[in-house]
Amino acid sequence: MSNPTTTVNLAFTGASGAQYGLRLLECLLAAGCRVHLMVSRAAQVVIATETDFKLPGAPKAMAVALTEHFQAQPQQLLVFGREDWFAPPASGSGEPAPLVVCPCSTGTLSALATGASNNLIERAGDVALKERRPLILVPREAPYSELHLENMLKLTRMGATIIPASPGFYHQPQSVADLVDFIVARLLDHLGIDQTLMPKWGESRVAQKLAR
């Protein structure tokens, strides 16, 4: 548990790419992080469609299922309902944790870019922006419309980091899981959390020079 005191707010929304969010959750828990999870209704549909994992609807049951599935520690994972306005991510006076929306639907992009706070995920994003906390958004759409691009530019200018689910291939992936891990490794790097999914660029070159 290399990051035992780190809390990360994590949101799953209805874009395709549920594997990215679930893998990120697995890695955060394995690193010893406390995770405050928010899941949209559309995300539950996508998870059921793209994976064999069926999430219960109630937050408490969802937390139990995910804790058991990923073998997390008791109380390490907390799941908050869509209108739980007393959850820590809902206020700037809550714990100052980063927020990752993975995957991030274009609807969520629009809501965050315009300051909508119609549910806990949108409110959490609004809080992250106004408090200047790290906000990482992982959109997965193709192609992007002009409106999508404008929203991403607007959010970037407000301080958010956009990391599209566009994996690289220079690490010679052998499976879909390798492609997923490429993006998850970048997310963990941006969060400052130790990861061994992907070597840092240039590490092998540094090792060669040090060995001489």
PyMOL commands that set and color helices and strands:
alter all, ss='L'
color gray80, all
select helices_A, chain A and resi 18-30+41-50+59-70+88-90+106-114+120-130+146-158+176-191+203-211
alter helices_A, ss='H'
color red, helices_A
select strands_A, chain A and resi 7-12+34-39+77-80+99-104+135-139+161-162
alter strands_A, ss='S'
color yellow, strands_A
deselect
rebuild
show_as cartoon
